[in-house]
Amino acid sequence: MSDISELSFEAAFEELETIVDRLESGQLTLDASVSLFERGRQLAAHCQAILDNAELRVTQIDENSLSNGE
């Protein structure tokens, strides 16, 4: 597994989807399930941070456009 902070949104989301599928399969041990759940929570937080940053950038662009009279 790669370092989460280095993953793009798309790569992190894809890995998160894979984890959800594996957890839903019911074929994992409890320890494996807990480990995957923890990784999934970290991936979800990483994806949310990327989305929050993108939203902030869009808001700033929009505010700059309005202040410039565009």
C-alpha positions in Angstrom: 0.0 0.0 0.0 1.3 3.4 -0.9 1.6 6.5 1.2 -1.9 8.1 1.2 -0.6 11.6 1.1 1.0 10.9 -2.3 -2.2 9.6 -3.9 -4.3 11.6 -6.3 -8.0 11.9 -5.6 -8.8 9.4 -8.3 -6.3 6.8 -7.0 -7.4 7.2 -3.4 -11.0 7.0 -4.3 -10.4 3.8 -6.4 -8.6 2.2 -3.5 -11.4 3.2 -1.2 -13.9 1.6 -3.5 -11.8 -1.6 -3.5 -11.7 -1.6 0.3 -15.5 -1.2 0.5 -16.0 -4.1 -1.9 -13.6 -6.3 0.2 -15.3 -5.4 3.5 -18.8 -6.0 2.0 -17.7 -9.5 0.8 -17.6 -10.8 4.4 -14.6 -13.0 3.5 -12.1 -11.2 5.7 -11.0 -12.0 9.2 -11.8 -9.5 12.0 -8.2 -8.2 12.1 -8.1 -7.8 8.3 -11.4 -6.0 8.4 -10.3 -3.6 11.1 -7.1 -2.9 9.3 -8.9 -2.2 6.0 -11.5 -0.1 7.7 -8.7 2.0 9.2 -7.1 2.4 5.8 -10.5 3.3 4.3 -11.1 6.0 6.9 -7.6 7.5 6.1 -8.4 7.4 2.4 -11.8 9.0 2.9 -10.2 11.8 5.0 -7.6 12.3 2.3 -10.2 12.5 -0.5 -12.2 15.0 1.6 -9.2 17.2 2.1 -8.5 17.3 -1.6 -12.2 18.1 -2.3 -12.1 20.9 0.4 -9.0 22.4 -1.2 -10.5 22.3 -4.7 -13.7 24.0 -3.3 -11.6 26.7 -1.7 -9.7 27.3 -4.9 -12.9 27.6 -6.9 -14.3 30.0 -4.4 -11.2 32.1 -4.5 -11.3 32.2 -8.3 -15.0 33.2 -8.2 -14.3 35.9 -5.7 -11.4 37.3 -7.8 -13.6 37.3 -10.9 -16.3 39.3 -9.0 -13.8 41.8 -7.6 -12.2 42.3 -11.0 -15.6 43.1 -12.5 -15.6 40.0 -14.8 
